[in-house]
Amino acid sequence: MKYNNYLVSAHKDGKVHHLYYSEDLSDLQTIKAMHKDCEVEVIPLSTTIRKKEKPQTDNYVISRNGKPFANRVKCIETGRIFKSVSDCSSQMTIPPKRIYKAIRRNIAAYGYHFIFIPPNNDK
């Protein structure tokens, strides 16, 4: 699906006075009339919208650029590995702030110790 949108800029002496976003150029004459003393420039914006499914693996969540954005979390006492802090929080019913604090300060959260596991490390 492809949409053509326009950015209309009214500028004077090299300084932008107003910016307008338009889906069509029907209001271009109105903008020119409002800014008679300014130079009006139309910049076409071409936007392509595609539906994509987010790729996921069993170990960690992948961002749009293909790099992992969530570190896996391991509970030392149980040995369980979670996809992210939020996943760990929901499964162990511990607030995420407490898990982050436990990892940063190397302390227990609700009697459990946690560590981050980098995506390429399977220990």
N, C-alpha and C positions, 0 to 999 in steps of 0.2 A: 504494500500500500504506500503510495507516495503523495505527499502534500507539498504544495508550494506556498510558502509564507513569505512575508516581506517585513523588513525593518526599515522604517522611514525616519530619517534623521534631518532635523532642522538645525543648521549651524550657521554661525556668523563669526567672522574673524578667526577661524580655526577652532572655535569653542562650540561644543554641542549645547544647544539650548533645550531641545526636546527630542525624545525618542518615542516612536510609536511602533507598535506591533500590529500588523494587519494580515488577515487571511486572504484578502483580495485588495485590489487597488481602487475600490469604489470610493473610498474616502480621501483619495490623494488630492483632489481638487480642493476639498475643504481644508486640508492641512496646509496647502499652498496659500490659500486665502487667509488663513489665520496667521501665517508667518511670511508676510509680504517682504519684510526687510531681511529675511534669512534665506540662505540657499538650502533647498530641499533635495536630499539624496535618497534614492530608493535602492536598498540592498536586498536582492533576492536570497531567501534562505530555503534550501532544499532539504527536506527531512524525510528519511525513509524509516518506516516503522515495521519491525519484524517481530513476530512472536517467537521466542526461544524458550526452551525449557532450561532451567538451571541445572548444570551438570553436578551430580553429587556422587561421592564414593562412599564406601562403608566407613572409611577412616576419618574423613574430615570434609568440610564444606568448601567448595571452590567458588571464588569470586568470578566476575565477568571476564577479567583478564587472564583467568586460568591459574592464578596463584591462590593458595589457601589464605583465607582471612580469619579463620578460627583455629586456635591451637587446641589440640586435644588435651584433655585433662585426665590424669590418672589418680585414683584414690589409693593411697599406699596401703591402708589397712585391708581393703577388700580386693585390691588388684584390678578392679574394673576400670576400663578405659571408656571415656565419653567423648562425643564429637566436639563438644564445646562446653563452656562454663554454663550456658543456659540449659543445655541438655543435662548436664550433671545436676544442676540446681533443681530441675523439674523431677528428675528420677530419684534424687536423694532427699527431696524436700528441705533443702538448705538454701537460704537466700543467696543470690549471686554475689552480693557485696561481701558476704562472709567468706565465700570461696576465694574471691580475689584477694581479700585481706590475708587469708590463711596461706595462699601461695606466696604473696609478696613478703610477708613477715616470717614465713616458715613456722607457723603456729597451727594449732588444731582448730577446726570449725565443727562444732557439735560432735567433738570426739574423733574427727577424721582429719587426716593430713592429705594434702593434694599437691600435685606438681604438674607443670605444663609439659607436654610431649611435642616436640617439633613434628611437622607432618611427614618428614622423610625418615623418622626414627621410630622403629617398632618395638622398642624395649618395654 
